């Protein structure tokens, strides 16, 4: 748990990282309990969604000025926050907890929040101690496109690693299940004397809160385009694409997330945008925006 002053005085405090954590939390939930969640990221908001109907009130605190700050821009975050607030959940953003005293949290702005249950959802970092002084380590274990570490005959894969994000050209920790699967396969093949590389990793998240779905991927640099819905829609919708140097860098989709895989593919493959009908893809993603050769290739047919 993070080192907050007075945290040891809080009786009912929980993390939200495993099934055991969830079961322990469930054991103290009651409809007269007030819950304070520290962290407005994916973990904290999923926790809020899961317990919303089982407690009297939920307050979410985060140092960042917006919710989901690692995956949404300001406008997208406002849309999602408004949707979650409509369920009765309260946010305190741009502030941090200075100290705890049993069932009270004092914020750095002087405000005091009273609660019955505390959930700490401020994220995790890789445990790299196994390779300390053996392999190159930054925030995570640094690996190449074969999942090799800098130490001979030692491979690493998954959330503990730091690898190339092709959408930004930077080495990053990308703690995502799809990347972990492919990295693990890559490491296994190479450990067994095979030859395999994985050089198409990108940050990507697909998640929803209270029925509002979103998918985000890549990085948010370059010029932007935000095509609105073509007709009135009953629920919040938001789309923003980020591009530069004739390549799609990233996207944010909220509400209508159909065919997001088209955008993901453009990022992973670093497809030159002048080889497709980018205007059509922005508004209505689909294979018809691609050349016949690319369409046939993606459909698995011979060109």
N, C-alpha and C positions, 0 to 999 in steps of 0.2 A: 504494500500500500504506500502511496505517496506520504512524505513526512510532513503532515500538517500539525501545527501546534495544538495540543489538547485532543488529538484524535483518540488517544488511549482512554479518554473519559466517555467516549460514545459507546454505549452498550450494543445497540443494534446497527452494526455497520457491515456492509457487504461489498464485494466486488461482483462483477457480472461477466465472467469470462468462461465459465464452464457449466455443465449441467448440475454439478454439486452446488455451485454458487446459486444457481436459480432455485434449486430445491430448498436451500437454507433460507433464502429470501422469502420464498413462498410460505414458509412456516410461520412468519411473523406478520404477514399481510392481514389487514382487517379494514373494514369500511370506515373506521373512525381514525385511521392512521394517516399522518402527513409524511410524505416522502420527499427527501431532498436528494437530487441526483447531481453529482459533480461531473460535468462533461456533456456537451451538446453535440457529440460526434455520433457515429453510427451505433456504437454500443449503448451510450446513454439514451438515445432516442428510441432504440428498439426496446430497451428496458421500460421506458415510459409507456410505450404502446402496449406492452405486455401486461402491465399492472394497472392501467388507467381505470378499469372498471372495478378494481378491488380495493381501492384506497380512497380517502376523502379528498386529498389534494396532492398534486405533484408540482414541485418547483425544480427547474433545471438551471444550473449556474455554469457559466463558461467564461474563461478569460478572453476568448476571441469575441470580436464585435458581431459575429453572425453565427448561426448554427451551421453544422456540417461544413466548417470553414475549409477543410482540406479537399472537398469535392464540388462545392457550389460557389458561384459568384454571388455578389450582393443581391442582384435581382432574383435569382433563383432561390436563394436562401429565404428571402422575404416571403415568397410564395409558399414555400414549404412550412415556414414558421407560422404563417397565418392559418394554414390548414390545421396544424397541430394545436395551435392555440384555440381553435374552434371546438376542440375536445376538452377544454378546460385546463390545459396544461400551461403553467406560467414559466416565463423565461426571465433570467437575470443575466444579461450579456455584457461583456466588457468589464467584468469584475471577477475577483478571485476571493477565495476564503482565506482570511487572515488567521483565524483560530476557531477551535471548537470548545464548547463547554457543555458536556452532557448532551442535551437536546437543543442546543442553540449554536448557530454558526454566525460568526462575525465576519462581514465582508470588508474588503479593503476600502470601501466607500463609507464605512461606518454603520451600515445597515445591519440589523440582526434578523436572521431567519430562524424561526422555531420549527422543529421537525420531530418526528418519532422514529423514522427509519432513514438511514444514510446509505446511499449507493455511490461508490467510487467507480466512475467509468471514464477515467482519463487516459485510457490507452496503455499499451505495453511497448517494450522495446526488446529486441532480440537478446537472448542469453548466449553470448559468444565466449563465455569463460572456458569452454572446452578447448578452443583453439588459441587461447591467449598465449602470446610469445611463440606461436608455431606458424600461424598464417597471417596474411595481411587482413587487418580488421579496421573498418571505419565505424559507421553506425551499425553496420552488419558485416557478415563475413563476405569479403570480396571474391567473386567468382567470375570466370570468363564465360564465353558462349558454349563451353563444353561442361559447365558446372564444376570446373576445376578450381580449387583454391590455389594460393601461391605455394602451398606445401606439397611436396611430391606425394602422389598417390592418395591425396585426400580430396574428396568431393563434398559439395554441400548443395542443398536445394531447399526451396520453400521460404518461409517467413523470416528465417534467420539470415538470409543472404542479401547482398547488395549487388545488383546487376544492372545492365544497360537498359534504360528506358528509350526505345527507339523513337518515341514521339518528341523527346526533348534532347536526346543525345547525352543525357547525364546518367551517372550511376546512382541508383536509388534503391531503397527498400520498397518492394512492392508485395506486401503481405496479402496476396490474393490467391484463392483456391485454383483458378485456371492456370496461373503462372506456376504454382507449386506442383501441380500435376505434370505439366510439360517439363519443368526443370527436373523433377524426380525421375521421369522416364529418361531424360537426356543423361543424367548422372549415372543411372543404372546401366544404360547401354555402354557408355564409355568405361565404366568400371569393369565391365565384362569384355573389354578389349574390342568393342565395336566403335563405330564412328557416328556421332550424332551431335548436332549443334542446335541451340535455341537462341535466336537473336531477334525475336519479335515480341519481346515483353513490353507491355504498356500498363499503366495504371487504369483500372476499370472497376466500376461498382454498379451493381444492379440491386436496387432495394426499394422498399415502399413503406410508407407510414400511414396507417388508418385509411388504406385504400388508394392513396396517391402514390403512383409508381414513378421511379426515375432511373435512368441509366446515364452514367458519365464515363468518359474515357479520355485518355491522353493528357496533354497539358494545355493550359489556357493562355497561350501566347500568340501574337500576330494580330492580323485583322479579324474582325468578327462580322457575322451575319446572323440576324435573328428573324427568320421567316415566321410570321404568325400563322395561326390556323386558317384554313381556306373558308371555313364556315363557322358559325357560332357553335360553341361547345359547352356542355353542361358542367364540366369540371375544370380546375386550373390546368393550363397548358403553357409550356415554355420550351423554346428551342434556341440554342445558340451554338454556332459552329465557329471554330478558331482555325485560321489558316495563314500560311506564309510560305514564300519561296515555292509556290506552285504545289504545296502539299497540305493536306488536312492534318492539323496538330491535335485537335481535341473537340469534344462536344459535350453539351449538357442537354438532356431531354427530360422533361417533367410532364407527367400526364400521359400523352400519347408516346409510347416507346416502341411502337411497331417498326420493324426493319432497322433497328439500331445496328444490327450486324453489318449492314452496308457501310455505315460510317466507321465502325471498328475495323473492318477489312481495309478501308482506304488508309487508315492510320498505320495499321500493322505492315501493310505492303508498301507504304510510302508511294502510293500511286500518284503520278503527275496529274494534276487536276485538269490540265488542258487536253488530256486524252479521254475525258468523259464530259458529259453534259452536266457540269457542276451546278448550274442554275436549277436544273430539274432535280438533281440529287438533293439540293438544299430544301426544296419544297416537298418533293415526293420521292424519297429514296426507293430505288428499285433497279433491277438489272437492265431495264430498257435505257438507262442513262449511259450504259457502257457500250463499247464497241462490240460487234458480233464475236470477234475473237475472244475477248475477255468474258463475254456472257457464256460462250460455249465452254471455256476453261472452268469457270466457276460452277457450271452445271455438271462438270465431269465428263463432257463429251469431247471427242476429237475435233480439232479445228479444221 
